[in-house]
Amino acid sequence: MLLLLLLCGAAQARGLENRAAPALHATTLDGSSYSLAAHRGELVIVNFWASWCAPCQEELPAFEAYYRAHRDEGLSVLAINTDDPEQLDKVRHIAAQYSFPTALIAQLQAPGYGRIWRLPISFVIDRDGVLRFDGGAGQRKLWDLPSLEQELRPLLQATAAPTR
């Protein structure tokens, strides 16, 4: 049912760029909890992908390389797989190639991100919890290492505002 709500257009994140990112909670494939709030102070990439999606398979290795190079600087990546539950073995096999966590869309609570109707789709949240890139707002982008470096380096170098 959650998948149906996300795909049919629950609350929309569209137009929220440069505003507080919507809440996001997930259970990863290894059973860990992932909360966007717990990653405040980090630059977070949330990427929606599927095993059957060729552009997704091109993009994931770039995220992995960028993550390995910058995780010690406060980069976090969460991959959300949108495959049907019957594909869990295939999803686990693909996810095992990457060091960042993966969650299934059925294990995701993130209605504020709206309808995920095309793949891949990514969201970038800065260290202050502000949505800086809304891949669902018509900004079609296939990330590669040069584009990650060009667009995320300034966000990665920025420090988070002190919390009060």
Secondary structure, DSSP 8 states (H G I E B T S, - for coil): -HHHHHHHT-S--TT-TTSB----EEEETTS-EEEGGGGTTSEEEEEEE-TT-HHHHHHHHHHHHHHHHHGGGTEEEEEEE-S-GGGHHHHHHHHTT-SS-EEEEEEEE-GGG----SSSEEEEE-TTSBEEEETTTT------HHHHHHHHHHHHHS------
